[in-house]
Amino acid sequence: MLEFLRGIQTLQTGIDRRLLAKQMKRTINLLALAATLSLFAAPALAQTPACDDAFKTATYKKWYDNRKDHQDIAFQAAEEYIKVCPDDAGPYALAIKKFYDAYKAANNANETKKQFDDAVVKKNYPEQMRLGKLIIASEPDNSAAYIIMGVAGLSDPNLLNDSSQYAKKAIELIEGGKPFAPFTTKDQALAYLNNAVAKSMLKSAPADAIPYFLKAARYESDLKKNPLLYNDLASAYGDGPIATQSEEYKRKFTTESPESKLAVDNLNQLIDRQIDALARATALSTNPANKKALNDLLTGLYTDRNKNTTGLDALLAGVLAKPVPDYPTPLTLPTPAATPEAAPAATPTTTPAMTPTTTPAKPTTTPAKPPATPAKPSPSPSPTPATHKA
């Protein structure tokens, strides 16, 4: 019995070894098959074509045939040509590279314009400035980009100084006949652009801001009825020439003289312009608190100038019916008339005549009076433009 069991065990051991050997062989075969299959399954990598005459001719033809009607295909051909033959300087390469650069620049420009338009819609003023500068770098006469950058500072004061430089260029382009879009009328565009330039100078150079405020107020636009425009104009007069000439008067005059009186007259001309601007701001204001504040300021200034308030109500009632007055022409002292010299007596050549009785004319002693009304001043820097019709 024991021998029988040992025989069975020996038989099983032989079977197990044979099965194990076959299993290992099968595994090795499977691994080899997997390796073979993986070689066939690997992607076939495209071979880079050689930069030979056949490639150049075929690729050039593909580009040439599509360069007008299918420029996207032409660009692909150009891109492939430059990749395969980067050092080629032949006529094919020159034509293709020129097209490639122009097409890529146009695509970049179109993308920049799209981003610029998005910035306008979203009222992202810093982005308008950044992208607008990229646009005008390749399109120096793009008036729309200049206009949008020029007025961006009116909405974002942090950009005002930079923005105003583009406003000046936009004014130049529009006055030279370039389009005024996105504004609906030429006057509307010029009013806002001049206002932007003026506001950029209001604190640093108020006297220089006045001509731009005056222009902005004279164009036919909704800005013409904005009380803030006239409040800024009044501030420019007060902080600019009125402040300067008041300090000069205090420094130069301690007693009354013709020169001191002239200085007062010139100051009063400026104060009258400031009163006019404040009256317009007051008349146009619809906010009760603002209207009261403006009216109080106007009343005080008017009283100081005229010693009473007589005529103030009439001024407020009719000021908007009158044109905005020009910057005043400075008054000067009249030049005294020259004193004529007496003619010398004639020397007789024959028998002396009787003692002459002619009396020489007396010199004029009273200087000519200055005109009662000074000549109408010319605007600075230009006269009121004609009303634009869309």
NUZAZA-351679 format. One record per residue (C-alpha): residue in three letters; x, y, z; chain; residue number from 1. Coordinates in steps of 0.5 Angstrom, whole numbers, plus 500, padded with zeros to 3 digits. Each point is the difference from the previous one (the first is absolute). Layout:
# residues N
PT; Ala; X; Y; Z; A; NUM
...
***
This chain:
# residues 390
PT; Met; 500; 500; 500; A; 1
PT; Leu; 506; 505; 502; A; 2
PT; Glu; 503; 498; 493; A; 3
PT; Phe; 494; 501; 496; A; 4
PT; Leu; 499; 507; 504; A; 5
PT; Arg; 507; 502; 498; A; 6
PT; Gly; 499; 498; 493; A; 7
PT; Ile; 494; 505; 499; A; 8
PT; Gln; 504; 505; 504; A; 9
PT; Thr; 506; 499; 495; A; 10
PT; Leu; 495; 500; 494; A; 11
PT; Gln; 497; 507; 502; A; 12
PT; Thr; 506; 503; 501; A; 13
PT; Gly; 502; 499; 493; A; 14
PT; Ile; 494; 502; 497; A; 15
PT; Asp; 500; 507; 504; A; 16
PT; Arg; 507; 501; 498; A; 17
PT; Arg; 498; 499; 493; A; 18
PT; Leu; 494; 504; 501; A; 19
PT; Leu; 505; 506; 503; A; 20
PT; Ala; 505; 499; 494; A; 21
PT; Lys; 494; 501; 495; A; 22
PT; Gln; 497; 506; 504; A; 23
PT; Met; 507; 503; 500; A; 24
PT; Lys; 501; 499; 492; A; 25
PT; Arg; 493; 503; 499; A; 26
PT; Thr; 501; 506; 504; A; 27
PT; Ile; 507; 501; 496; A; 28
PT; Asn; 496; 500; 494; A; 29
PT; Leu; 495; 504; 502; A; 30
PT; Leu; 505; 506; 502; A; 31
PT; Ala; 504; 499; 493; A; 32
PT; Leu; 493; 501; 497; A; 33
PT; Ala; 498; 506; 504; A; 34
PT; Ala; 507; 503; 498; A; 35
PT; Thr; 499; 498; 493; A; 36
PT; Leu; 493; 503; 500; A; 37
PT; Ser; 502; 507; 503; A; 38
PT; Leu; 505; 501; 495; A; 39
PT; Phe; 495; 500; 495; A; 40
PT; Ala; 495; 504; 504; A; 41
PT; Ala; 505; 506; 501; A; 42
PT; Pro; 498; 506; 496; A; 43
PT; Ala; 504; 501; 493; A; 44
PT; Leu; 503; 507; 501; A; 45
PT; Ala; 500; 504; 494; A; 46
PT; Gln; 507; 501; 497; A; 47
PT; Thr; 502; 508; 499; A; 48
PT; Pro; 501; 501; 493; A; 49
PT; Ala; 506; 502; 497; A; 50
PT; Cys; 501; 507; 498; A; 51
PT; Asp; 501; 498; 493; A; 52
PT; Asp; 498; 503; 493; A; 53
PT; Ala; 494; 495; 500; A; 54
PT; Phe; 498; 502; 507; A; 55
PT; Lys; 501; 508; 498; A; 56
PT; Thr; 496; 500; 493; A; 57
PT; Ala; 494; 496; 503; A; 58
PT; Thr; 499; 504; 506; A; 59
PT; Tyr; 501; 506; 497; A; 60
PT; Lys; 495; 498; 495; A; 61
PT; Lys; 495; 499; 506; A; 62
PT; Trp; 501; 506; 503; A; 63
PT; Tyr; 500; 504; 493; A; 64
PT; Asp; 493; 497; 498; A; 65
PT; Asn; 497; 502; 507; A; 66
PT; Arg; 503; 506; 501; A; 67
PT; Lys; 494; 504; 498; A; 68
PT; Asp; 494; 496; 501; A; 69
PT; His; 502; 495; 506; A; 70
PT; Gln; 505; 504; 504; A; 71
PT; Asp; 499; 495; 506; A; 72
PT; Ile; 503; 494; 495; A; 73
PT; Ala; 505; 505; 497; A; 74
PT; Phe; 502; 502; 507; A; 75
PT; Gln; 501; 492; 502; A; 76
PT; Ala; 504; 499; 494; A; 77
PT; Ala; 505; 506; 502; A; 78
PT; Glu; 500; 498; 507; A; 79
PT; Glu; 503; 493; 497; A; 80
PT; Tyr; 505; 503; 495; A; 81
PT; Ile; 503; 504; 505; A; 82
PT; Lys; 500; 495; 505; A; 83
PT; Val; 504; 495; 495; A; 84
PT; Cys; 504; 505; 497; A; 85
PT; Pro; 501; 505; 505; A; 86
PT; Asp; 507; 503; 497; A; 87
PT; Asp; 497; 500; 493; A; 88
PT; Ala; 501; 507; 497; A; 89
PT; Gly; 498; 499; 493; A; 90
PT; Pro; 494; 503; 496; A; 91
PT; Tyr; 495; 495; 503; A; 92
PT; Ala; 502; 501; 507; A; 93
PT; Leu; 500; 508; 500; A; 94
PT; Ala; 493; 500; 497; A; 95
PT; Ile; 497; 495; 505; A; 96
PT; Lys; 504; 503; 506; A; 97
PT; Lys; 497; 507; 498; A; 98
PT; Phe; 493; 497; 499; A; 99
PT; Tyr; 501; 496; 507; A; 100
PT; Asp; 502; 506; 504; A; 101
PT; Ala; 494; 504; 497; A; 102
PT; Tyr; 495; 495; 501; A; 103
PT; Lys; 502; 499; 507; A; 104
PT; Ala; 501; 507; 502; A; 105
PT; Ala; 493; 501; 497; A; 106
PT; Asn; 497; 494; 505; A; 107
PT; Asn; 503; 503; 506; A; 108
PT; Ala; 497; 507; 498; A; 109
PT; Asn; 493; 497; 499; A; 110
PT; Glu; 501; 497; 507; A; 111
PT; Thr; 502; 506; 503; A; 112
PT; Lys; 495; 504; 497; A; 113
PT; Lys; 495; 495; 503; A; 114
PT; Gln; 503; 500; 507; A; 115
PT; Phe; 499; 508; 499; A; 116
PT; Asp; 493; 500; 498; A; 117
PT; Asp; 499; 495; 506; A; 118
PT; Ala; 503; 505; 505; A; 119
PT; Val; 496; 506; 497; A; 120
PT; Val; 493; 496; 501; A; 121
PT; Lys; 503; 498; 507; A; 122
PT; Lys; 502; 507; 502; A; 123
PT; Asn; 507; 497; 501; A; 124
PT; Tyr; 504; 507; 499; A; 125
PT; Pro; 507; 498; 502; A; 126
PT; Glu; 499; 494; 495; A; 127
PT; Gln; 497; 505; 495; A; 128
PT; Met; 507; 504; 501; A; 129
PT; Arg; 504; 494; 499; A; 130
PT; Leu; 497; 497; 494; A; 131
PT; Gly; 499; 507; 497; A; 132
PT; Lys; 507; 501; 500; A; 133
PT; Leu; 502; 493; 496; A; 134
PT; Ile; 495; 502; 495; A; 135
PT; Ile; 502; 507; 498; A; 136
PT; Ala; 507; 497; 500; A; 137
PT; Ser; 498; 497; 494; A; 138
PT; Glu; 495; 504; 498; A; 139
PT; Pro; 502; 508; 501; A; 140
PT; Asp; 494; 503; 497; A; 141
PT; Asn; 495; 495; 504; A; 142
PT; Ser; 495; 506; 502; A; 143
PT; Ala; 496; 496; 504; A; 144
PT; Ala; 505; 497; 504; A; 145
PT; Tyr; 503; 507; 502; A; 146
PT; Ile; 493; 502; 502; A; 147
PT; Ile; 498; 495; 504; A; 148
PT; Met; 507; 500; 504; A; 149
PT; Gly; 499; 508; 500; A; 150
PT; Val; 494; 500; 504; A; 151
PT; Ala; 502; 494; 504; A; 152
PT; Gly; 502; 505; 505; A; 153
PT; Leu; 494; 503; 501; A; 154
PT; Ser; 497; 494; 503; A; 155
PT; Asp; 507; 498; 504; A; 156
PT; Pro; 503; 506; 503; A; 157
PT; Asn; 507; 496; 501; A; 158
PT; Leu; 500; 499; 492; A; 159
PT; Leu; 499; 507; 499; A; 160
PT; Asn; 507; 503; 499; A; 161
PT; Asp; 502; 494; 495; A; 162
PT; Ser; 493; 500; 497; A; 163
PT; Ser; 500; 508; 498; A; 164
PT; Gln; 506; 499; 496; A; 165
PT; Tyr; 496; 495; 495; A; 166
PT; Ala; 494; 505; 501; A; 167
PT; Lys; 504; 505; 496; A; 168
PT; Lys; 502; 496; 495; A; 169
PT; Ala; 493; 498; 499; A; 170
PT; Ile; 498; 507; 499; A; 171
PT; Glu; 505; 501; 495; A; 172
PT; Leu; 498; 494; 496; A; 173
PT; Ile; 493; 502; 500; A; 174
PT; Glu; 501; 507; 498; A; 175
PT; Gly; 504; 497; 494; A; 176
PT; Gly; 494; 496; 498; A; 177
PT; Lys; 501; 493; 503; A; 178
PT; Pro; 494; 497; 503; A; 179
PT; Phe; 497; 502; 507; A; 180
PT; Ala; 497; 493; 501; A; 181
PT; Pro; 498; 498; 506; A; 182
PT; Phe; 497; 506; 501; A; 183
PT; Thr; 493; 502; 496; A; 184
PT; Thr; 502; 507; 498; A; 185
PT; Lys; 507; 504; 498; A; 186
PT; Asp; 498; 505; 505; A; 187
PT; Gln; 499; 495; 506; A; 188
PT; Ala; 506; 497; 499; A; 189
PT; Leu; 504; 506; 500; A; 190
PT; Ala; 496; 503; 506; A; 191
PT; Tyr; 502; 494; 504; A; 192
PT; Leu; 507; 500; 498; A; 193
PT; Asn; 502; 507; 501; A; 194
PT; Asn; 496; 499; 507; A; 195
PT; Ala; 505; 494; 502; A; 196
PT; Val; 506; 504; 498; A; 197
PT; Ala; 498; 506; 504; A; 198
PT; Lys; 498; 496; 506; A; 199
PT; Ser; 507; 497; 500; A; 200
PT; Met; 503; 507; 501; A; 201
PT; Leu; 495; 503; 505; A; 202
PT; Lys; 505; 499; 506; A; 203
PT; Ser; 507; 500; 497; A; 204
PT; Ala; 498; 506; 494; A; 205
PT; Pro; 493; 503; 501; A; 206
PT; Ala; 502; 506; 496; A; 207
PT; Asp; 502; 495; 494; A; 208
PT; Ala; 493; 496; 501; A; 209
PT; Ile; 496; 506; 499; A; 210
PT; Pro; 500; 500; 492; A; 211
PT; Tyr; 498; 493; 500; A; 212
PT; Phe; 494; 501; 505; A; 213
PT; Leu; 498; 505; 496; A; 214
PT; Lys; 500; 496; 493; A; 215
PT; Ala; 497; 494; 504; A; 216
PT; Ala; 494; 505; 502; A; 217
PT; Arg; 499; 503; 493; A; 218
PT; Tyr; 499; 493; 496; A; 219
PT; Glu; 493; 498; 499; A; 220
PT; Ser; 500; 494; 505; A; 221
PT; Asp; 497; 497; 506; A; 222
PT; Leu; 506; 503; 504; A; 223
PT; Lys; 498; 507; 498; A; 224
PT; Lys; 494; 499; 506; A; 225
PT; Asn; 504; 497; 505; A; 226
PT; Pro; 501; 504; 506; A; 227
PT; Leu; 507; 497; 502; A; 228
PT; Leu; 503; 503; 494; A; 229
PT; Tyr; 499; 507; 502; A; 230
PT; Asn; 501; 498; 507; A; 231
PT; Asp; 507; 498; 497; A; 232
PT; Leu; 501; 506; 496; A; 233
PT; Ala; 498; 505; 506; A; 234
PT; Ser; 506; 496; 504; A; 235
PT; Ala; 505; 501; 494; A; 236
PT; Tyr; 499; 507; 500; A; 237
PT; Gly; 500; 501; 508; A; 238
PT; Asp; 506; 495; 501; A; 239
PT; Gly; 504; 503; 493; A; 240
PT; Pro; 500; 507; 498; A; 241
PT; Ile; 496; 503; 506; A; 242
PT; Ala; 505; 497; 505; A; 243
PT; Thr; 506; 502; 496; A; 244
PT; Gln; 498; 507; 499; A; 245
PT; Ser; 497; 501; 507; A; 246
PT; Glu; 507; 498; 503; A; 247
PT; Glu; 503; 504; 495; A; 248
PT; Tyr; 496; 506; 502; A; 249
PT; Lys; 502; 499; 507; A; 250
PT; Arg; 507; 500; 499; A; 251
PT; Lys; 501; 506; 495; A; 252
PT; Phe; 495; 505; 502; A; 253
PT; Thr; 499; 504; 507; A; 254
PT; Thr; 497; 506; 498; A; 255
PT; Glu; 495; 502; 494; A; 256
PT; Ser; 503; 502; 494; A; 257
PT; Pro; 498; 499; 492; A; 258
PT; Glu; 503; 493; 500; A; 259
PT; Ser; 497; 498; 506; A; 260
PT; Lys; 493; 502; 498; A; 261
PT; Leu; 502; 496; 493; A; 262
PT; Ala; 501; 494; 504; A; 263
PT; Val; 494; 500; 504; A; 264
PT; Asp; 496; 501; 493; A; 265
PT; Asn; 504; 494; 497; A; 266
PT; Leu; 498; 496; 506; A; 267
PT; Asn; 493; 502; 500; A; 268
PT; Gln; 499; 498; 493; A; 269
PT; Leu; 502; 493; 502; A; 270
PT; Ile; 496; 500; 506; A; 271
PT; Asp; 494; 501; 496; A; 272
PT; Arg; 502; 494; 495; A; 273
PT; Gln; 500; 496; 507; A; 274
PT; Ile; 493; 503; 502; A; 275
PT; Asp; 497; 498; 493; A; 276
PT; Ala; 503; 493; 501; A; 277
PT; Leu; 497; 499; 507; A; 278
PT; Ala; 493; 503; 497; A; 279
PT; Arg; 500; 495; 495; A; 280
PT; Ala; 502; 494; 505; A; 281
PT; Thr; 494; 503; 505; A; 282
PT; Ala; 495; 500; 494; A; 283
PT; Leu; 501; 493; 498; A; 284
PT; Ser; 501; 497; 506; A; 285
PT; Thr; 494; 495; 502; A; 286
PT; Asn; 502; 497; 506; A; 287
PT; Pro; 497; 505; 506; A; 288
PT; Ala; 506; 499; 505; A; 289
PT; Asn; 505; 502; 494; A; 290
PT; Lys; 496; 506; 497; A; 291
PT; Lys; 500; 503; 507; A; 292
PT; Ala; 507; 499; 501; A; 293
PT; Leu; 502; 503; 493; A; 294
PT; Asn; 495; 506; 501; A; 295
PT; Asp; 503; 502; 507; A; 296
PT; Leu; 507; 500; 497; A; 297
PT; Leu; 497; 504; 494; A; 298
PT; Thr; 497; 505; 504; A; 299
PT; Gly; 506; 501; 505; A; 300
PT; Leu; 504; 501; 493; A; 301
PT; Tyr; 495; 505; 497; A; 302
PT; Thr; 499; 504; 506; A; 303
PT; Asp; 508; 501; 501; A; 304
PT; Arg; 500; 502; 493; A; 305
PT; Asn; 494; 504; 499; A; 306
PT; Lys; 499; 503; 508; A; 307
PT; Asn; 493; 497; 500; A; 308
PT; Thr; 496; 495; 496; A; 309
PT; Thr; 496; 504; 496; A; 310
PT; Gly; 500; 497; 493; A; 311
PT; Leu; 501; 493; 502; A; 312
PT; Asp; 494; 497; 499; A; 313
PT; Ala; 499; 503; 493; A; 314
PT; Leu; 507; 497; 499; A; 315
PT; Leu; 498; 493; 502; A; 316
PT; Ala; 494; 500; 496; A; 317
PT; Gly; 503; 502; 494; A; 318
PT; Val; 507; 497; 500; A; 319
PT; Leu; 499; 494; 496; A; 320
PT; Ala; 497; 504; 494; A; 321
PT; Lys; 506; 503; 499; A; 322
PT; Pro; 507; 497; 497; A; 323
PT; Val; 505; 498; 505; A; 324
PT; Pro; 505; 507; 500; A; 325
PT; Asp; 507; 499; 497; A; 326
PT; Tyr; 506; 501; 505; A; 327
PT; Pro; 501; 507; 501; A; 328
PT; Thr; 505; 504; 496; A; 329
PT; Pro; 505; 504; 505; A; 330
PT; Leu; 499; 507; 500; A; 331
PT; Thr; 506; 505; 500; A; 332
PT; Leu; 501; 507; 501; A; 333
PT; Pro; 499; 505; 494; A; 334
PT; Thr; 506; 503; 497; A; 335
PT; Pro; 500; 508; 501; A; 336
PT; Ala; 500; 504; 494; A; 337
PT; Ala; 507; 502; 497; A; 338
PT; Thr; 501; 508; 502; A; 339
PT; Pro; 501; 503; 493; A; 340
PT; Glu; 506; 505; 499; A; 341
PT; Ala; 499; 507; 498; A; 342
PT; Ala; 503; 502; 493; A; 343
PT; Pro; 506; 504; 500; A; 344
PT; Ala; 499; 508; 497; A; 345
PT; Ala; 502; 501; 493; A; 346
PT; Thr; 506; 503; 499; A; 347
PT; Pro; 499; 507; 495; A; 348
PT; Thr; 505; 500; 494; A; 349
PT; Thr; 498; 507; 498; A; 350
PT; Thr; 498; 506; 504; A; 351
PT; Pro; 497; 498; 507; A; 352
PT; Ala; 493; 500; 500; A; 353
PT; Met; 496; 502; 506; A; 354
PT; Thr; 500; 496; 507; A; 355
PT; Pro; 496; 494; 499; A; 356
PT; Thr; 494; 499; 503; A; 357
PT; Thr; 498; 493; 499; A; 358
PT; Thr; 500; 496; 507; A; 359
PT; Pro; 503; 493; 500; A; 360
PT; Ala; 494; 494; 501; A; 361
PT; Lys; 500; 498; 508; A; 362
PT; Pro; 502; 493; 501; A; 363
PT; Thr; 494; 495; 502; A; 364
PT; Thr; 501; 499; 507; A; 365
PT; Thr; 494; 495; 502; A; 366
PT; Pro; 501; 493; 497; A; 367
PT; Ala; 495; 496; 496; A; 368
PT; Lys; 495; 496; 504; A; 369
PT; Pro; 500; 493; 500; A; 370
PT; Pro; 494; 497; 496; A; 371
PT; Ala; 494; 499; 505; A; 372
PT; Thr; 499; 493; 498; A; 373
PT; Pro; 506; 496; 498; A; 374
PT; Ala; 501; 496; 494; A; 375
PT; Lys; 496; 493; 499; A; 376
PT; Pro; 505; 495; 502; A; 377
PT; Ser; 502; 495; 496; A; 378
PT; Pro; 499; 493; 503; A; 379
PT; Ser; 506; 495; 502; A; 380
PT; Pro; 502; 496; 496; A; 381
PT; Ser; 494; 500; 495; A; 382
PT; Pro; 493; 503; 498; A; 383
PT; Thr; 494; 497; 502; A; 384
PT; Pro; 499; 494; 494; A; 385
PT; Ala; 494; 500; 496; A; 386
PT; Thr; 495; 495; 502; A; 387
PT; His; 501; 493; 498; A; 388
PT; Lys; 494; 496; 497; A; 389
PT; Ala; 500; 493; 500; A; 390
***
